[in-house]
Amino acid sequence: MPELQRLHPDHLAALLTFEQENRAYFAASVPDRGDAYFADFAGRLAALLTEQAEGICHFHVLVDTNGEILGRFNLMDAADGSADLGFRVAEKAARRGLATATVLHLCTLAATEYGLTTLRAAAALDNTASRTVLTRAGFVPTGEEVRLSGRPGSGYVRDLSRGPEGWAR
């Protein structure tokens, strides 16, 4: 069973492999990170870990029993009880419910471990998979129209004091 782990330096090689192997797959639904993203990957990871140590962000990876990374699940810009959720799942792990299950688990962590009360997210209108994950994980559309690298999208929010279907706990 895959395990959600907080990002740490030992994930460097597996994370780079995950990003490289899934680059074309990701680019079909989210903006490509570009060649520069991979040029100093170790430095980029170090910067992320610094943000995490400062409590600005909470980065996670979904790791299988062989140590392979199947997805990234991040809480960014944590402040005043809220953060932005971002996630991506490997092509071979897609369509198995892992993203929804992991986002639900991360919502619990956000509330219990990081003291967050609200999560925000955004998804491109043509990214049906991400919009479905957000909806299944209890996020509701805000009505806010957003642009994601020039593509139209929608904003979402999740009140962490409510269950996945929006009822009070």
Sequence and secondary structure as in RCSB ss.txt:
>XXXX:A:sequence
MPELQRLHPDHLAALLTFEQENRAYFAASVPDRGDAYFADFAGRLAALLTEQAEGICHFHVLVDTNGEILGRFNL
MDAADGSADLGFRVAEKAARRGLATATVLHLCTLAATEYGLTTLRAAAALDNTASRTVLTRAGFVPTGEEVRLSG
RPGSGYVRDLSRGPEGWAR
>XXXX:A:secstr
  EEEE  GGGHHHHHHHHHHTHHHHHTTS    HHHHHTHHHHHHHHHHHHHTTS EEEEEE TTS EEEEEEE
EEEETTEEEEEEEE GGGTTSSHHHHHHHHHHHHHHHTS   EEEEEEETT HHHHHHHHHTT EEEEEEEEETT
EEEEEEEEETTB TTS B 
